[in-house]
Amino acid sequence: MDLRRRLTPDPVLAGLAGFSLALVWWFLAGPGGATVSWAVQTGLDVTIAVCSWWLARQNAGHRHTRRFWLAVAATGVSCALGDGYQTVLSLVDKAAGHQPSVVQTVCVVLGMVIVMVAMLFHPLGGSGRQRLRLWLDAATVLAGVAVFLWYFLLAGVVTDGNRAELVGAGATSAVMLLITFGLLKLMLGGTAPFARLPGIVASIGVAGTAVAASTVTLVTGNDDPGVIYVSQLLPCLLMPVGLRLQTLYVRRAAAGAARPGRRRSSRLPYVAVVAVQMLLVGALFGRSDDLRVWGVAVGAVTITALVLSRQLAAFTDNERLLAELDSRMAEVRELHDELRHRATHDALTGLANRSLLEQRLAEHAPGDQVSVLLIDLDGFKPVNDSYGHHAGDQVLIAVAERLAAWTPETGLAVRLGGDEFAVLLPGPATAEGLAPALEAPIMLPGTADVVVGASVGVATGSPRDAAHLLREADAAMYRAKAGRKAAPLSLSR
């Protein structure tokens, strides 16, 4: 059943995939236009707001995570208002609907600011050298993003000298860098309010909304409106996909299926380095036939690839060693717990031993009052003599179970050794009902039912004078034993 559940596609993700294919066909075939594009974008904004609100409710007990998802929900609402306004504007005046209006731009920018502030103020994990590595990794990725933004957005605008386009492209680049920094801070810092895969998918979607259209136009040389609409909308679809993946992750975590593991080293800086190297090679094609330039470029790319391969191999080895260390430390912890249990508990009955009794007495404050009940079994020796030590062990185990059942949660049942037991209770206490509970017949499989008596002595006093308290309880127990009528052990077949 579990395998079938894993192989069954999620209906929401399957629906989003089908919607994406239909969207591509609709715009490339020609029926699509600005109005449909804005309407689809508005629907996606509403989906983002609803999914984020659900995630915020699921994290009601985690203040920072809930705040992040509320910010994402507010961003979805703000963008939905702007894109919804643009949809209406496009219906009223198709010519005016092609270009984003001031209202749409303000709403989208406001939404971006909300989520950026939430990311920038989210707590940062790690300390010391861990944070230094975080900043170095973030700087590497940001440099890579800046190179791509320069190549696909800024460089052409700077060359053309169009001031309005330059301002717009510069603002877009600045927003993208801030959003990228916020996402890197969350993903690399170990405090992200989302899982790794949903975060990567949504990050690609956010980046694509800014650069996808211009990238497609620059790379393919195709400025067909249908292609531009598709390149603008497909990245937007990745954001609901990321939110859906996060929803599934939260549900699996709630069901106990998600198991936390050691945080792996981030590969994002190396992805950024590889991407920039590929961009360098792509930029040289058709622009330079100088063999010296190509030789230097190929050499730089090759050396970078070798260094990255070596570094990634080292990361893999380190993670394997850390996983083995985690596994060994978990055998060590279990052994430590077992040894500690053996040192403080009786091996036969599982009750606390004298060492743990003394520890519990020492833990009390000097002014506390405690009671110690000392129990000695009457008629236990004849059981060993008549049925053997195995039968005697069964009697001791049965007495220990009854003693543990009689002892309240605030007390401690103890086996001192042999047929001597004790109970530690807070405050003044009596042994009312204890002897009858222990004297009930004990069934010995294959032999007989036996009855053992119990002499109980009680002493109340300060826990700081444990030795005196135990002596008083012992004396009281012997007085109780002497007062009992001598009677032979009752054996019944």
C-alpha positions in Angstrom: 0.0 0.0 0.0 2.8 2.4 0.9 4.6 1.7 -2.5 1.3 2.3 -4.4 0.9 5.6 -2.5 4.4 6.7 -3.5 3.8 5.8 -7.2 0.4 7.5 -7.4 0.9 11.1 -8.7 -0.5 13.9 -6.6 -3.7 15.1 -8.3 -2.9 18.8 -7.7 0.6 18.5 -9.2 -0.8 16.5 -12.1 -3.5 19.2 -12.6 -0.9 21.9 -12.6 1.2 19.9 -15.2 -1.9 19.5 -17.4 -2.8 23.2 -17.1 0.8 24.1 -18.1 0.6 22.0 -21.3 -2.8 23.5 -22.1 -1.4 27.0 -21.5 1.5 26.5 -23.8 -0.7 25.2 -26.6 -3.3 28.0 -26.1 -0.7 30.8 -26.4 1.5 29.2 -29.1 -1.5 28.3 -31.2 -2.6 32.0 -31.2 -5.9 32.3 -29.2 -4.1 33.6 -26.1 -3.5 37.3 -25.5 -2.8 39.9 -22.8 -6.2 39.6 -21.2 -5.9 35.8 -20.8 -2.3 36.2 -19.5 -3.3 38.7 -16.8 -6.3 36.5 -15.8 -4.1 33.4 -15.5 -1.6 35.4 -13.4 -4.4 36.6 -11.1 -5.6 33.0 -10.6 -2.0 31.9 -9.7 -1.7 34.8 -7.3 -4.9 33.7 -5.5 -3.6 30.1 -5.4 -0.4 31.3 -3.8 -2.3 33.3 -1.2 -4.6 30.4 -0.3 -1.8 27.8 -0.1 0.4 30.1 2.0 -2.5 30.9 4.4 -3.0 27.1 4.9 0.8 26.7 5.6 0.6 29.5 8.1 -2.2 27.8 10.0 -0.3 24.5 10.1 2.6 26.3 11.7 0.6 28.2 14.3 3.0 27.0 17.1 6.2 28.2 15.2 6.2 32.0 15.4 8.9 32.7 12.8 7.7 30.1 10.3 4.1 31.3 10.6 5.2 34.9 10.1 7.0 34.0 6.9 4.0 32.2 5.4 1.6 35.0 6.4 4.0 37.4 4.5 3.9 35.1 1.5 0.1 35.1 1.7 0.0 38.9 1.9 2.3 39.0 -1.2 -0.1 36.8 -3.1 -3.1 39.0 -2.1 -1.2 42.2 -3.2 -0.1 40.7 -6.5 -3.7 39.4 -7.1 -5.0 42.9 -6.6 -2.5 44.3 -9.1 -2.9 41.6 -11.7 -6.7 41.6 -11.2 -6.8 45.3 -11.9 -4.6 44.8 -15.0 -7.0 42.1 -16.2 -10.0 44.4 -15.9 -8.0 47.2 -17.6 -7.2 44.9 -20.5 -10.8 43.9 -20.9 -11.8 47.6 -21.0 -8.9 48.8 -23.2 -6.9 46.1 -24.9 -4.2 48.5 -26.0 -3.7 49.8 -22.4 -3.7 46.2 -21.0 -0.5 45.1 -22.9 1.9 47.1 -20.7 1.8 46.9 -16.8 0.0 49.9 -15.3 1.2 52.0 -12.4 -1.4 50.3 -10.1 -0.2 46.8 -11.1 3.5 47.7 -10.7 2.9 49.2 -7.2 0.9 46.2 -6.0 3.5 43.7 -7.2 6.4 45.8 -5.8 4.6 46.1 -2.5 4.1 42.3 -2.4 7.8 41.7 -3.1 8.8 44.1 -0.4 6.6 42.3 2.1 8.1 38.9 1.5 11.7 40.4 1.3 11.3 41.9 4.7 10.0 38.6 6.1 13.0 36.7 4.6 15.6 39.3 5.7 14.3 39.3 9.3 13.9 35.5 9.6 16.4 34.1 12.3 19.7 32.9 10.9 21.1 29.6 12.0 24.7 28.5 12.7 27.5 30.5 14.4 31.1 31.3 14.0 32.7 29.6 11.0 29.3 28.2 10.0 28.1 31.7 9.4 31.3 32.7 7.6 30.7 29.8 5.2 27.1 30.9 4.8 28.1 34.4 3.8 30.8 33.1 1.4 28.3 30.7 -0.2 25.7 33.4 -0.5 28.2 35.8 -2.0 29.1 33.2 -4.6 25.5 32.6 -5.7 24.7 36.3 -5.6 27.7 37.0 -7.9 26.4 34.4 -10.3 22.9 35.9 -10.3 24.4 39.3 -10.9 26.3 38.1 -13.9 23.1 36.6 -15.4 21.1 39.8 -14.7 23.8 41.9 -16.3 24.0 39.7 -19.4 20.3 39.3 -20.0 18.8 42.5 -18.5 21.2 45.3 -18.0 24.0 45.1 -20.6 21.7 45.6 -23.6 19.8 48.4 -22.0 23.1 50.2 -21.0 24.3 49.9 -24.6 21.0 51.3 -26.0 21.1 54.2 -23.6 17.4 54.2 -23.0 17.1 55.8 -19.5 13.5 54.6 -18.8 14.4 51.0 -19.7 17.6 51.3 -17.7 15.8 52.4 -14.6 13.2 49.6 -15.0 15.9 46.9 -15.6 18.0 48.2 -12.7 15.1 48.1 -10.3 14.2 44.6 -11.5 17.8 43.5 -11.0 18.0 45.0 -7.5 14.7 43.3 -6.5 15.9 40.0 -7.9 19.2 40.3 -6.0 17.4 41.0 -2.7 15.0 38.2 -3.2 17.8 35.8 -4.0 19.7 36.9 -1.0 16.7 36.3 1.2 16.1 32.9 -0.2 19.8 32.0 0.2 19.8 33.2 3.8 16.9 30.8 4.5 18.1 27.8 2.5 21.8 28.0 3.5 21.3 29.1 7.1 19.4 26.0 8.1 16.4 27.9 9.4 14.3 27.8 6.2 10.5 27.5 6.9 10.3 25.2 3.9 11.9 22.0 2.7 14.8 22.1 0.3 13.0 20.9 -2.9 10.0 23.2 -2.6 12.4 26.1 -1.9 14.4 25.4 -5.0 11.4 25.0 -7.2 9.8 28.3 -6.0 13.1 30.1 -6.2 13.5 29.1 -9.9 9.9 30.4 -10.4 10.7 33.7 -8.7 13.9 34.2 -10.8 12.1 33.2 -14.0 9.4 35.8 -13.6 12.1 38.5 -14.0 14.4 37.1 -16.6 12.6 34.4 -18.5 11.0 36.6 -21.2 14.1 38.6 -22.0 16.3 35.4 -21.9 14.1 33.5 -24.3 14.1 36.5 -26.7 17.8 37.0 -26.5 18.7 33.3 -26.9 16.2 32.4 -29.6 15.8 35.7 -31.3 12.1 35.1 -31.3 9.9 38.0 -30.2 6.6 36.3 -31.0 4.0 37.5 -28.4 2.8 33.9 -27.8 6.4 32.8 -26.9 6.8 35.8 -24.6 3.5 35.1 -22.8 4.5 31.5 -22.3 7.9 32.4 -21.0 6.3 34.8 -18.5 3.6 32.5 -17.2 5.5 29.1 -16.9 7.9 30.4 -14.2 4.8 31.7 -12.3 3.4 28.2 -12.3 6.5 26.9 -10.5 5.5 28.9 -7.4 2.2 27.1 -6.8 4.1 23.8 -7.6 6.6 24.7 -4.8 3.8 25.5 -2.4 2.1 22.2 -3.2 5.3 20.3 -2.6 5.7 22.1 0.8 2.1 21.2 1.6 2.8 17.5 0.9 5.9 17.7 3.0 4.0 19.2 6.0 1.4 16.5 5.7 4.0 13.7 5.7 5.8 15.3 8.6 2.5 15.5 10.6 1.9 11.8 9.8 5.4 10.9 11.0 6.7 10.0 7.6 9.3 12.8 7.3 12.4 12.1 9.3 14.9 14.8 10.0 18.5 14.1 9.0 21.9 15.8 9.1 22.0 19.0 7.1 24.0 18.4 3.9 26.5 20.9 2.5 24.9 23.2 0.0 25.7 22.7 -3.7 24.2 26.0 -4.7 27.5 27.9 -4.9 28.9 25.2 -7.2 25.8 25.4 -9.4 26.3 29.1 -9.7 30.0 28.7 -10.7 29.1 26.1 -13.4 26.2 28.3 -14.7 28.5 31.3 -15.1 31.2 29.2 -16.9 28.5 27.9 -19.3 27.4 31.5 -19.9 30.9 32.5 -20.6 31.3 29.8 -23.3 27.9 30.7 -24.7 28.8 34.4 -24.8 32.0 33.6 -26.8 30.2 31.6 -29.5 29.8 33.8 -32.6 31.6 36.7 -30.9 35.2 35.7 -31.0 37.4 33.6 -33.3 40.6 34.4 -31.5 42.2 31.0 -30.6 44.1 32.5 -27.7 40.9 33.7 -26.1 39.2 30.3 -26.6 42.3 28.6 -25.2 42.1 30.6 -22.0 38.4 30.2 -21.7 38.5 26.4 -22.2 41.4 26.1 -19.8 39.5 28.2 -17.2 36.4 26.1 -17.6 38.4 22.9 -17.4 40.3 23.9 -14.3 37.1 25.1 -12.6 35.4 21.8 -13.4 38.3 19.8 -11.9 38.4 21.9 -8.7 34.6 21.6 -8.3 34.7 17.9 -8.9 37.4 17.5 -6.3 35.5 19.6 -3.8 32.2 17.8 -4.4 34.0 14.4 -4.0 35.4 15.7 -0.6 31.9 16.8 0.4 30.5 13.4 -0.4 33.2 11.6 1.6 32.7 14.0 4.5 28.9 13.4 4.5 29.4 9.7 4.3 31.8 9.8 7.3 29.4 12.0 9.2 26.6 9.6 8.6 28.7 6.7 9.8 29.7 8.8 12.9 26.0 9.6 13.6 25.2 5.9 13.3 28.1 4.9 15.7 27.2 7.6 18.1 23.6 6.2 18.2 25.1 2.6 19.2 27.2 4.5 21.8 24.1 6.4 23.2 22.1 3.2 23.4 25.0 1.4 25.2 25.4 4.4 27.5 21.7 4.3 28.3 21.8 0.5 28.8 24.8 0.7 31.1 23.3 3.5 33.1 20.1 1.5 33.5 22.0 -1.5 34.6 23.9 0.6 37.2 20.7 1.9 38.7 18.2 -1.0 38.3 18.0 -4.6 39.5 18.7 -7.1 36.7 16.1 -9.7 37.7 13.1 -7.6 38.6 13.7 -4.3 36.7 13.1 -2.3 39.9 15.4 0.5 41.1 18.4 -0.7 43.1 20.0 0.7 46.3 22.2 3.1 44.2 19.2 4.8 42.6 17.5 5.0 46.0 20.4 6.9 47.4 20.5 9.2 44.4 16.8 10.0 44.8 17.3 10.7 48.5 20.2 13.0 47.7 18.1 15.0 45.2 15.6 16.1 47.8 15.9 19.5 49.4 17.2 19.5 53.0 13.9 20.6 54.5 11.8 17.9 52.7 10.2 15.0 54.5 10.2 11.5 52.9 9.1 8.1 54.0 11.0 4.8 53.5 9.1 1.5 53.6 11.3 -1.5 54.1 9.8 -4.9 53.1 11.2 -8.3 53.9 9.5 -11.5 52.6 8.4 -14.1 55.1 8.6 -17.7 54.0 10.6 -17.1 50.9 13.5 -19.5 51.7 11.2 -22.6 51.7 10.2 -21.7 48.1 13.8 -22.0 47.0 14.3 -25.2 49.0 11.1 -26.8 47.7 11.0 -25.7 44.1 14.4 -24.4 43.3 16.0 -21.0 42.6 14.1 -20.6 39.3 10.8 -20.7 41.2 12.2 -18.3 43.7 13.1 -15.9 40.9 9.5 -16.1 39.6 8.3 -15.2 43.1 10.6 -12.2 43.3 9.5 -11.0 39.9 5.8 -11.3 40.8 6.4 -9.5 44.1 8.3 -6.7 42.2 5.4 -6.3 39.8 2.9 -6.0 42.7 5.1 -3.6 44.5 5.5 -1.4 41.4 1.7 -1.4 40.9 1.1 -0.4 44.5 3.7 2.4 44.4 2.4 5.8 43.2 4.1 7.7 40.3 5.7 10.1 42.8 7.3 7.1 44.6 10.1 4.7 43.8 10.0 0.9 44.2 13.4 -0.6 45.0 14.9 -4.1 45.3 17.7 -3.9 47.9 18.8 -7.5 47.4 17.7 -11.0 48.1 14.1 -10.9 49.3 14.4 -7.3 50.7 12.5 -4.5 49.0 11.9 -0.9 49.7 9.6 2.0 48.6 10.5 5.7 48.7 7.5 8.1 49.1 7.4 11.9 49.5 6.1 13.2 52.9 4.7 11.1 55.7 3.3 7.8 54.5 1.9 4.5 55.7 2.1 0.9 54.4 -1.7 0.5 54.4 -2.7 -2.2 51.9 0.8 -3.1 50.9 1.2 -6.4 52.9 -2.1 -7.9 51.6 -1.2 -7.0 48.0 2.1 -8.8 48.3 0.6 -11.8 50.2 -1.9 -12.8 47.4 -1.2 -16.3 46.0 1.5 -16.4 43.3 1.0 -18.9 40.4 4.1 -20.9 39.5 3.5 -22.6 36.1 4.0 -26.3 36.2 4.4 -26.5 40.0 2.1 -24.9 42.5 0.6 -21.7 43.9 2.6 -20.2 46.7 2.0 -17.5 49.3 4.7 -15.4 50.9 4.2 -13.1 53.8 5.6 -9.5 54.0 6.9 -7.7 57.0 6.9 -3.9 56.5 8.7 -1.2 58.4 8.1 2.5 57.9 10.3 5.5 58.8 9.8 9.2 58.0 12.4 11.9 58.2 14.9 14.1 56.4 16.3 12.6 53.2 19.7 14.1 54.0 20.3 11.5 56.7 19.7 8.5 54.4 21.6 6.0 56.5 19.7 6.9 59.7 16.4 6.7 57.8 17.2 3.3 56.5 18.2 2.0 59.9 15.0 3.2 61.5 12.9 1.6 58.7 14.9 -1.6 59.2 14.3 -1.6 62.9 10.6 -1.0 62.4 10.5 -3.9 59.9 12.1 -6.3 62.4 9.6 -5.2 65.0 6.8 -5.9 62.6 8.3 -9.3 61.8 8.6 -10.2 65.5 5.0 -9.2 66.1 3.7 -11.5 63.4 2.6 -14.8 64.5 4.9 -17.6 63.5 3.3 -19.7 60.8 4.7 -22.2 58.3 4.7 -21.3 54.7 1.4 -22.1 53.1 1.8 -24.3 50.0 -1.2 -25.4 48.0 -1.1 -27.8 45.1 
